[in-house]
Amino acid sequence: KAWKLSSDKENIKVYTRKLDGEKFEQVKIKTIIQSSLSEIVAILEDVPGQKDWMYATEKVELLGSKTSAYEFNYYLIMNMPFPAKDRDVVIHYIRHQNLESKVVTTKSVAINGIKGEIKKLARITDFSSSYILTPIDNGQVDVEYYLEANPGGSLPAWMVNLFTTKGPYESMLALVNLAESGKYKSEVTTIID
């Protein structure tokens, strides 16, 4: 099924599509960031720092120690508008870089059995997202982000829409601003720029 452009502002294009038999829309976001690959990866992998730019994120913490620089588990709590329960999710993150093209791919998937559920929160068990970061000319990176999630529970359509378009757009805008601010310039990553 083809992607449909749902918004295009501030150089950030948001596309959605709904596959047959699926309840929720998938999201794709495209933008270009004036930054190095390693800066963007440093932001993505600064787990506690994610609450500074990820939409409606109340708390983020690493679970256990990082098994490697490019693979780890973390836990996230998201604020939801009243009267919905806030959501939480346990995520397994892995990163790969093609050493010839330098393209970086990340994958984040909800996993179970690592952290017990908390009564006042609704656990998201169906979540998958990925970034494809492609270096282009003039110190820029072409960014593609994909998201597929079921927020769980019974939510009105407008609230689900926060998950599928507003949230990812706001997060991407904040990511662009953070990457272009130079705050992560001196962070060390295992990325080849």
N, C-alpha and C positions, 0 to 999 in steps of 0.2 A: 504494500500500500504506500502511496506517495506521501511525502512530508508536506504539510501545509504551513505557510508562513503565518504566524499569529501575531508577531510584533517585530518591528524594526526601528529601534531608536538607540541613539548614542553608540552607533556602530556595533550594536549587539542584535543579532537576528535570532528570534525564537521560533522554532518550528514544532508542530505537534502532529501526531497521527494516532489513530485508534485502530488496532489490529482486530480482525474478526474474532469474536468470542472473548475479547478482553474488556474488562470493566473500566479501566483507566487509560488515559492517553499516555503515550510515550512522548518525551521531550528531547529535542536536539537544539543546542545553542551554538552559534558560530560567531567568533569575533577575532580581532587581531590585537595583540598586546605588544607594546613597545617595551620589551624586557628580554632578559636572557632566559633560556630554558631552565637553567639551574635556579634562578630566582623564583620562577613559577612553581617548580617542584618543591623548593624549600617552603613555600607558603602552604602548598597542599599537604606537606608532611609535618608541618608544625601543628601537631594535634591540638594542644591547648589553645593555640592561636586561632583555630577555626571559628571559635565563637565570636571573634572580632569581625568576621566578614560573611559567615554563612547565615542566611536569612532565618530569623526566629529561633536561633540556636541558644539554648540557655546554658548548657554544660557539655563539655567534651573532655574525655580522658582516655589516655592510653591504658589498655588492659594488659597487664603483665609487662615484660620488657620487650623491646623490638627484637624479633627473631633475626632480622637483618635490616639494613638501611632501606630496603625496598619492599619489605613485607611485615605487616603487623596488624593487630586487632585493636579497635577502639570503640568507645561507647559514647552515644550522643543523646541528649534530651532536647526536644523541640517544643517551644511554646505554641499552643493552639488557641485560637480565639474562643472565649467562653461561648457556649457551655461545653464544648468538646474537651475531652481529656487530653492533657499533654501527651506527646508520643515519645517513645524511646526506641533505640535500635542499636544492635551490636554489629559492627562492620569489620569484615576482613578486607584489608587493602593490599594490593600488590602492584608493583611498577616494573615496567620493562623498557629498555631502550635498544633500538636498532642501531648498532654501532656504525653502520655505513651511512644510513640516511639521517641519523641522529634523532629520529622521531621517537618521542616518549609516549607510551601508552600506560594508563593506570586503570585499574578495575577495582571497584568497591562493591561488596556483596554482603547482604544481611546473613548472619549466621546465628545458630541457636546453640544452647547448651553451655555457654561460657559464663553468663551472668544471669542470675535468677530474675524473674519478672517482679516489678514493683506494683503493688495494688493500685495506686493512684494514677499510674501511667498505662497507656495502651501500647503494647509492643508491636513494632513494625517487623514483620517476618519476611515480607516480600519487597526487596529493595535491591536495585542494581544500578550502578552509574559508572561511567568511564570518561576519561579525558584522552584526547589524541592531540598532542602538542607537536607541531611541525615547525622547525625553524625556517624562516624565509629571509629575504634580503633586509638590509638596513637595521639589523638588530631587533627584528620583530619575530613574533611567534604566532602562527595561525593556531587558534584554539577551537577544538570541537568538543562539546560536552554532551553526553547522552544520559538520560535518566528514565528509569522505569520503576515505579513504586506503587504499592497499594498501602495507603495510610491506615488501613484496618478500621474496624468499627463502622458504624453508620454515620456518614458525614454528608451534609448538604453539598450540592454541586459547587456552590461558590467557595466553600472551604477547600474542597478537593482542588479547585482551580488555583488556590494559593500555593498548593504543593506543586502543581504542574506547570504554571507559567510565571506568576508573580515571584514566588520564592526563588526559583532558579535564575530568573532575570536579575533580581536584586543581588543575589549572591555573586553572579558573574560581574556585574557592575562594580561591586565592592572588591572583587578579586583583581579586576583590571586596575582600579585606582591604587590598590595596595602594591601590585607588581610594578606599576609605573612610578610609585613614590620612592623606590630605591631602598626601602626599609630592609629588604632581605638581600641586598647586594653582597654583603660580606659573609652570608651564610654558606657553609661548606656542604656540598652534596656530592653524590657519586655520579653526577651527570656530566657527560661530555658535551660542552656547548659548541 
